[in-house]
Amino acid sequence: MRKMFFPGLMMALLLSSGLLYAQEGKLKFTEYDLDNGLHVILHKDQTIPIVSVSVMYHVGSKNEDPKMTGFAHFFEHLMFEGSENIGREEYSKYVEKAGGTLNANTSNDRTYYYEILPSNQLKLGLWLESERMLHAKVDSIGIATQKKVVSEEKKQRYDNTPYGTLLVEMMKRAYKVHPYRWTTIGDMDQLLKAKDEDFINFYKTFYVPNNAVLVVAGDINIDSTKQWINEYFADIPKGTKKIYRPDIVEPPQKAEIRDTIYDNVQLPLIAQGYHIPAMNTPDYYAVMMLNSLLSDGQSSRLYKELVDKKQLAIQIGSFPLPFQDPSLALIYALPNMGVDPKTLEDAIDAEIDKVKKDLISEREFKKLQNKFESDYVSSNERLASRAENLATNYTYFGNTYLVNHGLEKILAVTREDIRNVANKYFTKNNRVVLYYLPKSQEKK
């Protein structure tokens, strides 16, 4: 659904405006609540005549009934079916005819919709999102259509893609009670068997103003934007159904979990999943730095040692999952031809042990700090990214102002902190290890 509509010069101007905001160090915004509970965030940037209109709903796969999973992702598709005033499959056409682009995405914690439009089309964006919130087309035709679409997506992206089920297999072993144990795609049998009223109930529960944040960013006049928001959203009724917020705490893992998946793959793959704290905690920021130290770029420790020097792997990476609740840090590696997966796994563990034992060098540490400072600037280059950052900080943490403090929290991490989180979380008893092997290696 991604469609570009900026010519090259306009895109360059857009990026330069984002750099200006990032270099100033703080995003300026106005926020308030409507009487129906809708939280509104306005961010003014009149560098070029575009606007971003986005809505983040605080519903992801973790809010689902364990017996009816996949609903949050399903609704990401269904919400483009139209509404009482928008014809079926006409939603995107409104945006494209206005010279804009639109998209949506779902995570375990939230669902996000946005349009990027010329600023003179701001009212169009507001109308489209109010239609989605007030009376989207949740009917038997759309539900049946999107069941086929999502089923096909699962086949293509998960079932028929090498290692496509990796996250599914990892999460169901790493979590026993927390709803992170299933991924956003959900259980297809449950989704296909669900009745129309199940989807209608989900819509009426979660797609309500008191479970959403509206972000309007770009070339706007604050007063007129407030007036138009009031016109389009103030009369939408507040949701009355109880919104499920899981407070389940996953118990500490006490022993290593290991398993082997035989799949339609040509090369083996090793994956390790370590339990880590939630986003916006001091240790999470330290884990971010640790993962970057291990595998970010060709000069990173795992790549330099295991790919370049020892030639044990042809590809290797590590990253933390950015979840609202306690999460996982994943390490994956593809062994080089003829390399035993266990040999590569032992080499990965040896590199982690080095971090546990000795402080990283001052040079490495400074490089990490520079990298994250650059990433912070990049995260605010695009108007759409700024809008999503604002929405995420409010939705996850109830504090939009945290958008301006992420970098200082990262830069507060010390070399000792990196060593401490390596020792605290990157232990064998705290991890899941999966081997993906070709089916030809499975013993009959």
The 8 nearest C-alpha neighbors of each residue, nearest first, counted from 0:
[[1, 102, 2, 101, 100, 103, 91, 3],
 [0, 2, 102, 101, 100, 3, 103, 4],
 [3, 1, 100, 0, 4, 101, 99, 95],
 [4, 2, 5, 100, 1, 99, 6, 98],
 [3, 5, 99, 98, 2, 6, 100, 95],
 [6, 4, 9, 10, 3, 7, 8, 99],
 [7, 5, 9, 8, 10, 4, 3, 11],
 [6, 8, 10, 9, 11, 5, 12, 4],
 [9, 7, 11, 10, 6, 12, 5, 13],
 [8, 10, 12, 11, 6, 7, 5, 13],
 [9, 11, 13, 7, 12, 8, 5, 14],
 [12, 10, 8, 14, 9, 13, 15, 7],
 [13, 11, 9, 15, 10, 14, 16, 8],
 [12, 14, 10, 16, 11, 15, 9, 17],
 [15, 13, 17, 11, 380, 16, 12, 381],
 [14, 16, 18, 12, 17, 13, 11, 19],
 [17, 15, 19, 13, 18, 14, 46, 12],
 [380, 18, 16, 14, 20, 19, 15, 379],
 [17, 19, 21, 15, 380, 16, 20, 22],
 [18, 20, 16, 22, 17, 21, 23, 15],
 [21, 19, 17, 23, 18, 22, 26, 16],
 [22, 20, 18, 376, 24, 23, 19, 379],
 [21, 23, 24, 19, 20, 18, 376, 25],
 [22, 24, 20, 21, 25, 19, 26, 18],
 [25, 23, 21, 22, 20, 26, 403, 376],
 [26, 24, 403, 23, 27, 21, 20, 22],
 [25, 27, 403, 28, 20, 24, 402, 21],
 [28, 26, 25, 42, 29, 43, 41, 20],
 [27, 29, 42, 41, 26, 30, 40, 43],
 [28, 30, 41, 40, 42, 31, 27, 39],
 [31, 29, 40, 39, 41, 28, 32, 38],
 [30, 32, 39, 38, 40, 33, 29, 37],
 [33, 31, 38, 37, 39, 36, 34, 30],
 [32, 34, 37, 35, 36, 233, 38, 31],
 [33, 35, 36, 32, 233, 37, 237, 234],
 [34, 36, 237, 33, 37, 209, 208, 236],
 [37, 35, 209, 34, 33, 208, 32, 38],
 [38, 36, 208, 209, 33, 32, 35, 211],
 [37, 39, 32, 212, 31, 213, 36, 33],
 [40, 38, 213, 30, 31, 212, 32, 214],
 [39, 41, 30, 214, 29, 213, 215, 28],
 [42, 40, 215, 29, 28, 216, 214, 30],
 [43, 41, 216, 28, 27, 217, 215, 29],
 [42, 44, 217, 216, 219, 218, 45, 41],
 [45, 43, 217, 218, 46, 42, 216, 219],
 [44, 46, 218, 47, 217, 43, 48, 219],
 [47, 45, 44, 16, 48, 218, 13, 12],
 [46, 48, 45, 49, 218, 13, 12, 44],
 [49, 47, 118, 218, 117, 45, 46, 50],
 [50, 48, 117, 118, 116, 218, 217, 47],
 [51, 49, 217, 118, 116, 216, 218, 115],
 [50, 52, 115, 216, 215, 114, 383, 217],
 [53, 51, 215, 114, 113, 124, 214, 50],
 [54, 52, 113, 214, 112, 213, 114, 51],
 [53, 55, 213, 112, 212, 111, 214, 113],
 [54, 56, 111, 212, 211, 110, 390, 112],
 [57, 55, 211, 110, 58, 109, 210, 111],
 [58, 56, 109, 210, 211, 394, 55, 110],
 [59, 57, 109, 56, 108, 110, 62, 205],
 [58, 60, 108, 109, 107, 71, 61, 106],
 [59, 61, 107, 183, 62, 63, 71, 69],
 [60, 62, 178, 59, 107, 63, 179, 108],
 [63, 61, 60, 59, 243, 58, 244, 245],
 [64, 62, 60, 61, 68, 65, 67, 70],
 [63, 65, 67, 66, 68, 62, 61, 60],
 [66, 64, 67, 68, 63, 178, 181, 61],
 [65, 67, 64, 68, 189, 63, 186, 190],
 [68, 66, 64, 189, 65, 190, 63, 69],
 [67, 69, 185, 70, 63, 186, 65, 66],
 [185, 68, 70, 184, 183, 72, 71, 73],
 [69, 71, 73, 72, 68, 74, 63, 67],
 [72, 70, 74, 59, 73, 60, 69, 75],
 [73, 71, 75, 74, 70, 105, 69, 183],
 [72, 74, 70, 71, 75, 76, 69, 77],
 [75, 73, 77, 76, 71, 72, 78, 70],
 [74, 76, 72, 73, 78, 77, 103, 104],
 [77, 75, 74, 73, 78, 79, 145, 72],
 [76, 78, 74, 79, 80, 75, 145, 73],
 [77, 79, 80, 76, 74, 75, 131, 135],
 [80, 78, 77, 81, 90, 76, 88, 91],
 [81, 79, 87, 88, 77, 78, 136, 141],
 [82, 80, 87, 85, 79, 86, 136, 90],
 [83, 81, 135, 136, 85, 84, 134, 130],
 [82, 84, 85, 134, 136, 135, 81, 86],
 [83, 85, 82, 86, 130, 81, 134, 135],
 [86, 84, 82, 81, 83, 89, 90, 87],
 [87, 85, 89, 81, 88, 84, 82, 90],
 [86, 88, 81, 80, 89, 85, 90, 82],
 [87, 89, 80, 90, 81, 86, 79, 91],
 [90, 88, 92, 86, 87, 91, 85, 81],
 [91, 89, 92, 93, 88, 81, 79, 85],
 [90, 92, 94, 93, 89, 95, 88, 101],
 [91, 93, 95, 89, 94, 90, 96, 88],
 [94, 92, 96, 91, 95, 90, 97, 89],
 [95, 93, 99, 97, 91, 92, 96, 100],
 [94, 96, 92, 98, 99, 97, 93, 100],
 [97, 95, 98, 93, 94, 92, 99, 91],
 [96, 98, 94, 95, 99, 93, 120, 116],
 [99, 97, 95, 96, 4, 94, 116, 117],
 [100, 98, 116, 94, 95, 115, 97, 4],
 [99, 101, 115, 2, 114, 94, 95, 3],
 [102, 100, 114, 113, 115, 1, 0, 99],
 [101, 103, 113, 0, 112, 1, 114, 104],
 [104, 102, 112, 111, 113, 75, 105, 101],
 [103, 105, 111, 110, 75, 112, 106, 102],
 [104, 106, 110, 72, 109, 111, 59, 75],
 [107, 105, 108, 109, 59, 110, 183, 60],
 [106, 108, 59, 60, 61, 183, 109, 182],
 [107, 109, 59, 106, 58, 61, 60, 323],
 [110, 108, 59, 58, 57, 106, 56, 105],
 [111, 109, 105, 56, 55, 58, 104, 59],
 [110, 112, 55, 103, 104, 54, 105, 56],
 [113, 111, 103, 54, 53, 102, 55, 104],
 [112, 114, 53, 52, 101, 102, 103, 54],
 [113, 115, 101, 52, 51, 100, 116, 53],
 [114, 116, 51, 100, 99, 50, 101, 52],
 [117, 115, 99, 50, 49, 118, 120, 114],
 [118, 116, 49, 119, 120, 48, 50, 99],
 [117, 119, 49, 50, 48, 120, 121, 218],
 [118, 120, 117, 121, 122, 48, 49, 116],
 [121, 119, 118, 123, 122, 117, 116, 124],
 [122, 120, 124, 123, 118, 119, 125, 50],
 [121, 123, 125, 124, 120, 126, 227, 119],
 [124, 122, 126, 120, 121, 125, 127, 94],
 [125, 123, 127, 121, 122, 126, 52, 128],
 [126, 124, 122, 128, 123, 127, 129, 121],
 [125, 127, 129, 123, 124, 128, 122, 130],
 [128, 126, 130, 124, 125, 129, 123, 131],
 [127, 129, 131, 125, 130, 126, 132, 124],
 [128, 130, 132, 126, 131, 127, 133, 232],
 [131, 129, 127, 133, 128, 132, 134, 126],
 [132, 130, 135, 128, 129, 133, 134, 127],
 [131, 133, 129, 130, 206, 134, 128, 207],
 [134, 132, 130, 131, 129, 235, 135, 207],
 [135, 133, 130, 82, 131, 132, 83, 136],
 [134, 136, 82, 131, 137, 81, 130, 133],
 [135, 137, 82, 81, 138, 80, 83, 134],
 [138, 136, 135, 199, 141, 142, 139, 198],
 [137, 139, 141, 140, 136, 142, 195, 199],
 [138, 140, 142, 141, 143, 195, 137, 144],
 [141, 139, 143, 142, 138, 144, 137, 145],
 [140, 142, 144, 143, 138, 139, 145, 80],
 [141, 143, 139, 145, 144, 140, 138, 146],
 [144, 142, 146, 140, 141, 145, 139, 147],
 [145, 143, 141, 142, 147, 146, 140, 148],
 [144, 146, 148, 147, 142, 143, 149, 141],
 [145, 147, 143, 149, 148, 144, 150, 142],
 [146, 148, 150, 145, 144, 149, 151, 143],
 [149, 147, 145, 151, 146, 150, 152, 144],
 [148, 150, 152, 146, 151, 147, 145, 153],
 [151, 149, 147, 153, 152, 148, 146, 154],
 [150, 152, 154, 148, 149, 153, 147, 155],
 [153, 151, 149, 155, 150, 154, 156, 148],
 [154, 152, 157, 150, 156, 151, 155, 149],
 [153, 155, 158, 151, 152, 157, 159, 156],
 [154, 156, 152, 159, 153, 157, 158, 151],
 [157, 155, 153, 160, 152, 154, 163, 158],
 [156, 158, 163, 153, 164, 160, 154, 159],
 [157, 159, 154, 160, 155, 163, 153, 156],
 [160, 158, 155, 154, 157, 156, 161, 163],
 [159, 161, 163, 157, 156, 158, 162, 155],
 [162, 160, 163, 264, 263, 159, 262, 157],
 [161, 163, 165, 164, 160, 264, 435, 262],
 [164, 162, 157, 160, 161, 165, 156, 158],
 [163, 165, 167, 157, 162, 166, 168, 158],
 [166, 164, 168, 162, 167, 163, 169, 270],
 [165, 167, 169, 168, 164, 170, 182, 163],
 [168, 166, 164, 165, 170, 169, 182, 171],
 [169, 167, 165, 166, 171, 170, 164, 172],
 [170, 168, 166, 172, 167, 171, 165, 173],
 [171, 169, 180, 173, 172, 167, 168, 166],
 [170, 172, 180, 168, 174, 169, 173, 181],
 [171, 173, 170, 169, 174, 168, 175, 431],
 [172, 174, 170, 171, 169, 431, 175, 180],
 [175, 173, 180, 172, 171, 177, 170, 176],
 [174, 176, 177, 180, 173, 172, 171, 249],
 [177, 175, 174, 249, 178, 247, 180, 248],
 [176, 178, 179, 249, 247, 174, 180, 175],
 [179, 177, 61, 180, 181, 176, 65, 60],
 [180, 178, 181, 177, 61, 182, 174, 170],
 [179, 181, 171, 174, 170, 178, 177, 175],
 [180, 182, 179, 171, 178, 185, 170, 167],
 [183, 181, 184, 185, 167, 179, 60, 180],
 [182, 184, 60, 185, 69, 72, 107, 106],
 [185, 183, 69, 182, 72, 186, 153, 187],
 [69, 186, 184, 68, 183, 182, 187, 181],
 [185, 187, 189, 188, 68, 69, 190, 184],
 [186, 188, 190, 189, 191, 185, 150, 69],
 [189, 187, 191, 190, 186, 192, 193, 185],
 [190, 188, 192, 187, 186, 67, 191, 193],
 [191, 189, 187, 193, 188, 192, 67, 186],
 [190, 192, 188, 193, 189, 187, 146, 194],
 [191, 193, 189, 190, 188, 194, 187, 67],
 [194, 192, 190, 191, 189, 197, 195, 67],
 [195, 193, 197, 196, 192, 198, 191, 190],
 [194, 196, 198, 197, 139, 199, 193, 138],
 [195, 197, 199, 198, 194, 200, 193, 201],
 [198, 196, 200, 194, 195, 199, 201, 193],
 [199, 197, 201, 195, 196, 200, 202, 194],
 [198, 200, 196, 202, 201, 197, 203, 137],
 [199, 201, 203, 197, 198, 202, 196, 204],
 [202, 200, 198, 204, 199, 203, 205, 197],
 [201, 203, 199, 206, 200, 204, 205, 198],
 [204, 202, 200, 201, 205, 206, 199, 207],
 [205, 203, 201, 240, 202, 200, 206, 242],
 [204, 206, 207, 202, 203, 201, 210, 58],
 [207, 205, 202, 132, 203, 204, 56, 210],
 [206, 208, 238, 210, 205, 209, 132, 237],
 [209, 207, 37, 211, 210, 36, 237, 35],
 [208, 210, 36, 37, 207, 211, 237, 35],
 [211, 209, 208, 207, 57, 56, 205, 206],
 [212, 210, 56, 208, 55, 209, 37, 57],
 [211, 213, 38, 55, 54, 39, 37, 390],
 [212, 214, 54, 39, 53, 38, 40, 211],
 [215, 213, 40, 53, 41, 39, 52, 386],
 [216, 214, 52, 41, 51, 42, 40, 53],
 [217, 215, 42, 51, 50, 43, 41, 386],
 [216, 218, 50, 44, 43, 219, 49, 45],
 [217, 219, 45, 44, 48, 49, 50, 118],
 [220, 218, 217, 43, 221, 224, 45, 118],
 [219, 221, 223, 222, 224, 218, 43, 225],
 [220, 222, 224, 223, 219, 225, 41, 43],
 [223, 221, 225, 224, 220, 226, 219, 227],
 [224, 222, 226, 225, 220, 221, 227, 219],
 [225, 223, 221, 227, 226, 222, 220, 228],
 [224, 226, 228, 222, 223, 227, 221, 229],
 [225, 227, 223, 229, 224, 228, 230, 222],
 [228, 226, 230, 224, 229, 225, 231, 223],
 [229, 227, 225, 231, 230, 226, 232, 224],
 [228, 230, 233, 226, 227, 232, 231, 225],
 [231, 229, 227, 228, 232, 233, 226, 234],
 [230, 232, 228, 229, 129, 227, 126, 233],
 [233, 231, 229, 235, 234, 228, 129, 230],
 [232, 234, 229, 235, 230, 231, 33, 35],
 [235, 233, 232, 236, 231, 230, 35, 229],
 [234, 236, 232, 233, 133, 237, 35, 208],
 [237, 235, 234, 35, 238, 208, 207, 133],
 [236, 238, 35, 208, 209, 207, 239, 235],
 [237, 239, 207, 240, 236, 209, 204, 208],
 [238, 240, 237, 241, 204, 203, 242, 236],
 [241, 239, 204, 238, 242, 203, 205, 200],
 [240, 242, 243, 239, 204, 238, 205, 244],
 [243, 241, 240, 244, 204, 205, 210, 62],
 [242, 244, 62, 245, 241, 63, 204, 205],
 [243, 245, 242, 246, 62, 61, 58, 247],
 [246, 244, 247, 243, 62, 61, 178, 177],
 [247, 245, 244, 248, 177, 243, 324, 249],
 [246, 248, 245, 177, 249, 176, 178, 244],
 [249, 247, 250, 246, 177, 176, 325, 324],
 [248, 250, 177, 176, 247, 251, 174, 175],
 [251, 249, 248, 252, 176, 175, 174, 253],
 [252, 250, 253, 249, 429, 274, 248, 254],
 [253, 251, 429, 254, 250, 428, 430, 255],
 [252, 254, 428, 251, 429, 255, 250, 430],
 [255, 253, 428, 252, 256, 429, 427, 430],
 [254, 256, 428, 427, 430, 431, 429, 257],
 [257, 255, 431, 432, 254, 430, 258, 172],
 [258, 256, 432, 431, 433, 255, 259, 434],
 [257, 259, 433, 434, 432, 260, 256, 431],
 [260, 258, 434, 433, 435, 261, 257, 436],
 [261, 259, 435, 434, 262, 436, 258, 433],
 [262, 260, 438, 436, 437, 435, 259, 441],
 [261, 263, 438, 437, 264, 260, 436, 435],
 [262, 264, 437, 438, 161, 265, 261, 159],
 [265, 263, 437, 262, 161, 266, 436, 267],
 [264, 266, 437, 267, 263, 436, 161, 262],
 [267, 265, 264, 268, 437, 436, 333, 334],
 [266, 268, 436, 435, 333, 437, 334, 269],
 [269, 267, 333, 435, 332, 434, 266, 270],
 [268, 270, 434, 332, 331, 433, 435, 333],
 [271, 269, 331, 433, 330, 432, 434, 268],
 [270, 272, 432, 330, 431, 329, 331, 433],
 [271, 273, 329, 431, 430, 328, 327, 432],
 [274, 272, 430, 328, 327, 429, 425, 275],
 [273, 275, 327, 326, 429, 424, 328, 430],
 [274, 276, 326, 327, 325, 424, 273, 328],
 [277, 275, 325, 283, 326, 282, 278, 280],
 [278, 276, 325, 324, 323, 326, 322, 280],
 [277, 279, 280, 323, 283, 322, 321, 276],
 [280, 278, 283, 277, 281, 284, 405, 396],
 [279, 281, 283, 282, 278, 277, 284, 276],
 [282, 280, 284, 283, 285, 279, 408, 412],
 [281, 283, 285, 284, 280, 286, 420, 276],
 [284, 282, 286, 280, 285, 281, 276, 278],
 [285, 283, 287, 282, 286, 281, 409, 288],
 [284, 286, 282, 288, 287, 417, 283, 412],
 [285, 287, 289, 283, 288, 284, 282, 290],
 [288, 286, 284, 290, 285, 289, 283, 291],
 [287, 289, 291, 285, 286, 290, 292, 284],
 [290, 288, 286, 292, 291, 287, 417, 285],
 [291, 289, 293, 287, 292, 288, 318, 317],
 [290, 292, 295, 288, 293, 289, 294, 287],
 [293, 291, 289, 290, 299, 294, 288, 295],
 [292, 294, 300, 290, 301, 299, 291, 289],
 [293, 295, 299, 316, 291, 301, 317, 292],
 [296, 294, 291, 299, 292, 293, 297, 290],
 [297, 295, 298, 299, 294, 302, 291, 303],
 [296, 298, 299, 302, 303, 295, 294, 300],
 [297, 299, 296, 303, 300, 302, 295, 294],
 [300, 298, 294, 293, 302, 297, 295, 296],
 [299, 301, 293, 303, 302, 304, 294, 292],
 [302, 300, 293, 304, 294, 305, 303, 299],
 [301, 303, 306, 299, 305, 300, 304, 297],
 [304, 302, 307, 300, 298, 301, 299, 306],
 [303, 305, 308, 301, 302, 300, 307, 306],
 [306, 304, 309, 311, 302, 301, 310, 312],
 [305, 307, 310, 312, 302, 313, 311, 303],
 [308, 306, 303, 310, 304, 305, 309, 302],
 [307, 309, 304, 310, 305, 306, 303, 311],
 [308, 310, 305, 311, 304, 307, 306, 312],
 [311, 309, 306, 307, 305, 312, 308, 335],
 [310, 312, 335, 305, 309, 334, 306, 343],
 [313, 311, 334, 335, 306, 314, 333, 310],
 [312, 314, 335, 333, 306, 334, 315, 311],
 [315, 313, 333, 312, 332, 306, 316, 334],
 [316, 314, 332, 331, 333, 302, 312, 294],
 [315, 317, 294, 331, 330, 332, 318, 314],
 [316, 318, 330, 329, 290, 294, 331, 293],
 [317, 319, 329, 290, 328, 320, 330, 316],
 [320, 318, 328, 327, 329, 321, 287, 317],
 [319, 321, 327, 322, 328, 326, 318, 329],
 [322, 320, 319, 278, 323, 326, 277, 327],
 [323, 321, 324, 320, 326, 278, 277, 325],
 [322, 324, 277, 278, 395, 108, 325, 321],
 [323, 325, 277, 322, 326, 278, 276, 108],
 [326, 324, 277, 276, 275, 322, 323, 327],
 [325, 327, 275, 277, 322, 274, 276, 324],
 [328, 326, 274, 273, 275, 320, 272, 319],
 [327, 329, 319, 273, 318, 272, 320, 275],
 [328, 330, 272, 317, 318, 271, 319, 327],
 [331, 329, 317, 271, 270, 316, 272, 318],
 [330, 332, 270, 269, 316, 315, 317, 271],
 [331, 333, 315, 269, 314, 268, 334, 312],
 [332, 334, 268, 314, 312, 313, 267, 315],
 [335, 333, 312, 338, 311, 313, 340, 332],
 [334, 336, 312, 313, 311, 338, 337, 333],
 [335, 337, 338, 334, 266, 311, 312, 313],
 [336, 338, 335, 339, 334, 311, 340, 266],
 [339, 337, 335, 336, 334, 340, 311, 342],
 [338, 340, 342, 341, 337, 343, 334, 335],
 [341, 339, 343, 342, 344, 334, 338, 269],
 [340, 342, 344, 343, 339, 345, 338, 346],
 [343, 341, 345, 339, 340, 344, 346, 338],
 [342, 344, 346, 340, 341, 345, 311, 347],
 [343, 345, 341, 347, 346, 342, 340, 348],
 [346, 344, 348, 342, 343, 347, 341, 349],
 [345, 347, 349, 343, 344, 348, 342, 350],
 [348, 346, 344, 350, 349, 345, 343, 351],
 [347, 349, 345, 351, 346, 350, 352, 344],
 [348, 350, 352, 346, 347, 351, 345, 353],
 [351, 349, 353, 347, 352, 348, 346, 354],
 [352, 350, 348, 354, 353, 349, 355, 347],
 [351, 353, 355, 349, 350, 354, 348, 356],
 [352, 354, 350, 356, 351, 355, 357, 349],
 [355, 353, 351, 352, 356, 357, 418, 358],
 [356, 354, 352, 418, 422, 353, 421, 357],
 [355, 357, 353, 354, 352, 358, 418, 422],
 [358, 356, 354, 355, 353, 359, 418, 352],
 [357, 359, 414, 418, 360, 354, 415, 356],
 [358, 360, 357, 414, 363, 361, 364, 354],
 [361, 359, 363, 362, 364, 358, 414, 365],
 [360, 362, 364, 363, 365, 359, 414, 366],
 [361, 363, 365, 360, 364, 366, 359, 367],
 [364, 362, 366, 360, 361, 365, 367, 359],
 [363, 365, 361, 367, 366, 362, 360, 368],
 [366, 364, 368, 362, 367, 363, 361, 369],
 [365, 367, 363, 369, 364, 368, 370, 362],
 [368, 366, 370, 364, 365, 369, 371, 363],
 [367, 369, 365, 371, 370, 366, 372, 364],
 [370, 368, 372, 366, 367, 371, 373, 365],
 [369, 371, 367, 373, 368, 372, 366, 374],
 [372, 370, 374, 373, 368, 369, 375, 367],
 [371, 373, 369, 375, 374, 370, 368, 376],
 [374, 372, 370, 376, 371, 375, 369, 377],
 [375, 373, 371, 377, 376, 372, 378, 370],
 [374, 376, 378, 372, 373, 377, 371, 406],
 [375, 377, 21, 373, 374, 378, 379, 380],
 [376, 378, 374, 380, 379, 375, 373, 18],
 [379, 377, 375, 376, 380, 374, 384, 385],
 [380, 378, 385, 377, 376, 17, 381, 21],
 [17, 379, 381, 377, 18, 14, 378, 376],
 [382, 380, 384, 383, 379, 17, 14, 385],
 [381, 383, 385, 384, 386, 380, 17, 217],
 [384, 382, 386, 381, 385, 51, 387, 115],
 [385, 383, 387, 381, 386, 382, 379, 388],
 [386, 384, 388, 382, 379, 387, 383, 389],
 [385, 387, 383, 389, 384, 388, 214, 216],
 [386, 388, 390, 384, 389, 385, 391, 383],
 [389, 387, 385, 391, 390, 386, 384, 392],
 [388, 390, 386, 387, 392, 391, 399, 402],
 [389, 391, 387, 393, 388, 392, 394, 386],
 [392, 390, 394, 388, 393, 389, 395, 387],
 [393, 391, 399, 395, 389, 396, 394, 390],
 [392, 394, 397, 399, 398, 390, 391, 396],
 [393, 395, 391, 392, 397, 396, 390, 57],
 [396, 394, 392, 393, 391, 397, 323, 108],
 [395, 397, 398, 392, 393, 394, 399, 391],
 [398, 396, 393, 394, 395, 399, 392, 391],
 [399, 397, 393, 396, 400, 401, 392, 394],
 [398, 400, 393, 392, 401, 389, 402, 397],
 [401, 399, 402, 398, 403, 404, 392, 393],
 [400, 402, 404, 403, 399, 398, 392, 405],
 [401, 403, 400, 404, 399, 392, 389, 405],
 [404, 402, 401, 25, 400, 405, 26, 24],
 [405, 403, 401, 407, 406, 402, 408, 400],
 [406, 404, 408, 407, 403, 402, 409, 401],
 [405, 407, 409, 408, 404, 410, 375, 372],
 [406, 408, 410, 409, 404, 405, 411, 403],
 [409, 407, 411, 405, 406, 410, 404, 412],
 [408, 410, 406, 411, 407, 284, 412, 405],
 [409, 411, 407, 412, 408, 406, 368, 413],
 [410, 412, 408, 409, 407, 413, 406, 281],
 [413, 411, 410, 409, 285, 416, 414, 408],
 [414, 412, 416, 415, 411, 417, 410, 285],
 [413, 415, 417, 416, 358, 359, 418, 364],
 [414, 416, 418, 413, 417, 419, 358, 412],
 [417, 415, 419, 413, 414, 418, 412, 285],
 [418, 416, 414, 285, 419, 415, 420, 289],
 [417, 419, 415, 421, 355, 416, 420, 354],
 [418, 420, 416, 422, 421, 417, 423, 415],
 [421, 419, 423, 422, 417, 418, 424, 416],
 [420, 422, 425, 418, 419, 355, 423, 424],
 [423, 421, 419, 420, 355, 424, 425, 418],
 [422, 424, 420, 421, 419, 425, 426, 418],
 [423, 425, 426, 420, 421, 422, 275, 274],
 [426, 424, 421, 422, 273, 423, 429, 427],
 [427, 425, 429, 428, 424, 430, 422, 423],
 [426, 428, 429, 255, 430, 425, 254, 431],
 [427, 429, 254, 255, 253, 426, 430, 252],
 [430, 428, 426, 427, 252, 273, 274, 255],
 [429, 431, 273, 272, 255, 427, 428, 432],
 [430, 432, 256, 272, 271, 257, 255, 173],
 [433, 431, 271, 257, 270, 256, 430, 272],
 [434, 432, 258, 270, 259, 257, 269, 435],
 [433, 435, 259, 269, 268, 260, 436, 270],
 [434, 436, 260, 268, 267, 261, 259, 269],
 [435, 437, 267, 261, 434, 260, 262, 438],
 [438, 436, 264, 439, 262, 261, 440, 265],
 [437, 439, 261, 262, 440, 441, 263, 436],
 [438, 440, 437, 441, 442, 261, 436, 263],
 [441, 439, 438, 437, 442, 436, 261, 443],
 [442, 440, 438, 439, 443, 261, 437, 436],
 [441, 443, 440, 439, 438, 261, 437, 436],
 [442, 441, 440, 439, 438, 261, 437, 262]]
